Amino acid sequence: MSTDAPESPVPATSSARPARTRRRRVRALMAALAAVAVLLCATVGGIGWYFAGVASEVDHTAEYPLTIEDASDGTVTLPREPETERPGTWALVWEHGGRALLGPVVGGDHDHVVRKVVSVSHGTLTKGAAASIDHWIYSGDPKTALGLDFKDVTYPSKLGPMPAWLLPGSSPKSTWVIGVHGRNADKAETFRAMRTVHDLGLPMMSIAYRNDVGAPKSRDHKNHLGDTEWNDVASAISYARANGATGVVLYGWSMGGAMVMTTLRHDPSFVRGVVLDSPVMDWNATLDKQGDARHLPPFVTSLAKTVLERRIGIDLKDFDQRRYAPKLRTPTLLFTTADDETVANGPAFTFARTAPRGMVTHIAAQGDHTEAWNVDPSAYEAALRAFLSRVR
């Protein structure tokens, strides 16, 4: 008689339970991955939306990233930064309207720069004040800044009357220079060209355009990177023509350069010449440069550009001026700077190289964005004077 007990049957659920557990874990993992993907997409989309918003933002607030470390005996001590130690002609501005013209570096150490103060036009230099370097140099209006007579005028535009400064020149029946400042700047950016234009006897019209302080606003209050703003340049040309101009020279700084080039492409017939100072010659390249500066992955920058195009209705490809260089028939003076941290200047080099021979006079200067004049005012003004004398 056998004493072996029969084997107990294996419970039916013993193999099913681990399988169900594995399925639950897989579902949980998939849910977690989906959540991470949604969060990542939202994050990337949010960064893209933010970057696009920065590009189209209208912002006229002043920033003062420096601190005046000391001020005495006709000098000022500032933190050592590329912008504070750079040779050339600069202004120092500080909170509550202070302004001084800076001279050369006369001392300093590893952390500080001591510069001579040539003059103080507004306020009192005070230790501890928040300040910034201003490459526009001057403030106020052409009379208070440069001693040049001018008129406050308004020119008709699609959005209403736009303000401008008009320096009369020797006669209204001549070639006018129309100065177009850059993005989120103002008419004061054009001061550095005024003496040269005035000395040649040419009228100069320095314009405000939509969304500037004191100018009519666009419907969405957004900066359209020149895609709509160029219409105000065209309106300024019409004003000049109606008031005696026999032709115009369009003079654009930064985004103003993009506006000038778009205006030129629409109707070059009344334009005798173009001056471009650190111009945006390709928004795609410039936005890529800005994305790199913010350490954004290229795909995020690409998304931001797509968002930007949809938000403000712009086609960025239309602002690659290299495409139009071979068709250029208007004499152009082009200033670029080697250390431009704002605008990609490679497209400007390509534009100059691919335009018809002799059509572009390219001055490759040192300095940061729109600082070719500041680094060497005499050389800048000599080039500008020679060009205007040729095309007037």
Secondary structure as GFF3:
##gff-version 3
##sequence-region A 1 392
A	DSSP	alpha_helix	16	56	.	.	.	ID=ss1
A	DSSP	beta_strand	66	67	.	.	.	ID=ss2
A	DSSP	beta_strand	70	72	.	.	.	ID=ss3
A	DSSP	beta_strand	75	79	.	.	.	ID=ss4
A	DSSP	alpha_helix	82	85	.	.	.	ID=ss5
A	DSSP	beta_strand	90	94	.	.	.	ID=ss6
A	DSSP	three_ten_helix	95	97	.	.	.	ID=ss7
A	DSSP	beta_strand	98	108	.	.	.	ID=ss8
A	DSSP	beta_strand	112	122	.	.	.	ID=ss9
A	DSSP	beta_strand	130	134	.	.	.	ID=ss10
A	DSSP	alpha_helix	142	146	.	.	.	ID=ss11
A	DSSP	beta_strand	151	155	.	.	.	ID=ss12
A	DSSP	beta_strand	162	167	.	.	.	ID=ss13
A	DSSP	beta_strand	175	180	.	.	.	ID=ss14
A	DSSP	three_ten_helix	187	190	.	.	.	ID=ss15
A	DSSP	alpha_helix	191	199	.	.	.	ID=ss16
A	DSSP	beta_strand	204	207	.	.	.	ID=ss17
A	DSSP	alpha_helix	230	242	.	.	.	ID=ss18
A	DSSP	beta_strand	247	253	.	.	.	ID=ss19
A	DSSP	alpha_helix	255	266	.	.	.	ID=ss20
A	DSSP	beta_strand	271	277	.	.	.	ID=ss21
A	DSSP	alpha_helix	283	293	.	.	.	ID=ss22
A	DSSP	alpha_helix	298	312	.	.	.	ID=ss23
A	DSSP	three_ten_helix	316	319	.	.	.	ID=ss24
A	DSSP	three_ten_helix	321	327	.	.	.	ID=ss25
A	DSSP	beta_strand	332	337	.	.	.	ID=ss26
A	DSSP	alpha_helix	346	354	.	.	.	ID=ss27
A	DSSP	beta_strand	360	365	.	.	.	ID=ss28
A	DSSP	alpha_helix	372	375	.	.	.	ID=ss29
A	DSSP	alpha_helix	377	391	.	.	.	ID=ss30
###
